[in-house]
């Protein structure tokens, strides 16, 4: 499908890499409890050597340094090369400018990047509209047509194979 190998994987943060506990306020790094999504560490360990892994979030309460520190609390920071937040990018998901700015900063074309996220309307649809590959992570099986998602996975264990199929 692609003439060029996928070079980067961009991950949403909350409820894609780490649980977003609604009972906590403020930066996730300061929460009393942080938890990664099951299977994330294993999936990342299988892909990070072949792709530039990045995190991109609207993360209103956190900047990229705080986001990386929260990822460090669960032992997965070392898998990521870049951290992007809406406040630093100057646009919020689902604004197309959010995704275009990430591509600009990575120096890549849309077809060289896969977006992985749990929010169909904020993560998947706008990424697909500008030409990125898309993987929807949904722990809840629904029957909605996910026309903008190239793949839908219910577990992070499925991620490496989905990426391979898109590469």
Helices and strands as residue ranges (DSSP letters): E 8-11, G 28-30, H 40-47, E 52-57, H 64-73, G 77-79, E 82-85, H 86-89, H 96-106, G 110-112, E 113-117, I 120-124, H 125-129, E 133-137, E 151-153, G 156-158, H 159-166
